[in-house]
Amino acid sequence: MSERTEALAKALEEGARALASFASALTQEEWQTRTPKDGRKAGVIVHHVAIVYPLEIHFARSVASGEPDRSEEHTSELQSP
């Protein structure tokens, strides 16, 4: 694995662990807490971050294999209803 790929994989794994740790520590009340700036609930934000992980994994695999980055196509798929 290249140095860049290794760093990307490590960052992805660390981010996933941090999100899981944060989310697992939230109380039911905290899940429902609205953020001051845009009013979204904490649970909604955690969900939005979590659903992007498949895209991040795809991107990391593309980098590792030398495939061209087609993340815009996959982002559109995630945003479709």
Buried (B, 14 or more C-beta within 10 A) or exposed (E): EEEEBEEBBEEBEEBBEEBEEEBEEBEEEEEEEEEEEEEEBBBBEBEEBEEBEEBBEBBBEBBBEEEEEEEEEBEEEEEEE
